[in-house]
Amino acid sequence: MAEAKLHAMGVQVINPMKLGIPLTWTWQQQLDKCIEVFKQNATCIFLLRDWRESEGAKREFLTAMEINNVQNNRISIYYEESNGYAEVSTDVDDKILTCLTPIQ
């Protein structure tokens, strides 16, 4: 559902479930591949409401923060709210996350 909503907003989505990763790989191998693709291709990350419950999503978030620390906020970070997604401004030095404008 989130992927369809993002497509409707004109966002090109990298869905980890559609990367063709073999199911025979361990969870760690699958996550490492997802992070590799994320590092090479992503310009933003959309975190679903329950992202704090997912080890993979938390790692993607931390990876985005690390990239932003080195590459001057290259990854835009958004999180899901009930009425859409809100953009987050990251002040990596102070580790502050500030909600900016909600997007529908």
Residue, then its C-alpha position, 0 to 999 in steps of 0.5 A: m500500500a505504501e509503495a502504491k501511495l509513493h508511486a502515485m506521488g511520482v516517487q521511484v521506489i526501491n522495494p527490498m522485497k522486489l530486489g530478487i534476493p534469494l530466499t536461501w540467503t540469511w536475513q543478514q545477507q539479505l539486509d546487507k544487499c538491501i543496504e548496498v542498493f540503498k547506499q548506491n541509489a537512494t536519495c530519500i527514505f520513507l519510514l512506515r509508522d512501525w519502523r522502530e519495530s524493524e531492525g532492517a528499517k532502523r539500519e536503513f535510517l542509521t545508514a541514511m544518517e551516516i550518509n548525511n553526515v558525510q555527504n551533506n544531507r544527501i538522503s531526504i528522510y520522511y516518516e509516515e503519519s496518518n495523513g501522509y508523510a512528513e519530511v524530517s530535517t536532520d541536524v546530524d551534528d546535534k542528532i536532532l530530527t525536526c518535522l518540516t512540511p507534511i506531504q499528502 
